C-alpha cells in the first residue's frame, strides 16, 4: 500500500495484516509485499535440513567413505548452505548454521561439488506447489562457489579385509569458513554474488 506521512498505514507481515503509524515506518523502494507473502517465521537447530530441504535429492550418504566437510560460521552471520553435485547438478545436502557454530557433513559420495550459500538472519519458510523453501528475512546475501570441491578418493586401490573387498586410498576432508565483515560483505574470495532467483 502507498506510504503516507503522518497517518496510519496498513502493513502486511508474513500473512498477517495490521496498522502502524507512519513515524515508525521507513519507505522501502526495493522490496514489495509480494516478496514475503506466504513466508512464515521459523527456527532451526544447527545441522542438516530434513523437514524442509529444497534439494532435489536430499541426504545421500555413502557409509563406506569416511570423508567430511566441516562447515563453520563466524560471529556476524547465520547461513543456509547447499552442497551440489557438479556432474548431475543436483543438491545432496542442505545445512543451517547459527552464528559462531560448526557442523560436519560425513560420508559424502565421491565426486566434485560446488555450493550455494545464503548469509543473513531470521530464517523464514514457505511451501509452494509442493516445494519447501527457506531464506533469510534480514540482510540476505546469496553467493555461489567459484571452485569445485574435490571429494574423490586419491590413489584408489581395492583390498580384501576379512573377505570383504573395499576401496582404499587418500580420503579428502575439507573445511569451509563463512562470515561477513562490517560492510556486510562475505569474507570468502572463492565465491561470487548471485541473485535470489539464481539461488533457487
Buried (B, 14 or more C-beta within 10 A) or exposed (E): EEEEEEEEBEBEEBEEEEEEEBEEEEEEEEEEEEEBEEBEEBEBEBBBBEEBBBBEBBBBEBEEBEBBBBBBBBEBBBBBBBBBBEEEEEBBBBBBBBEEBEBEBBBBBBBEBBBBBBBBBBBBBBEEEEEEBBBBBEEBBBBBBEEEBEBBBEEEEEEEEEEEEEEEEEBBBBEBEBBBEEEEEBEBEEBEEBEEEEBB
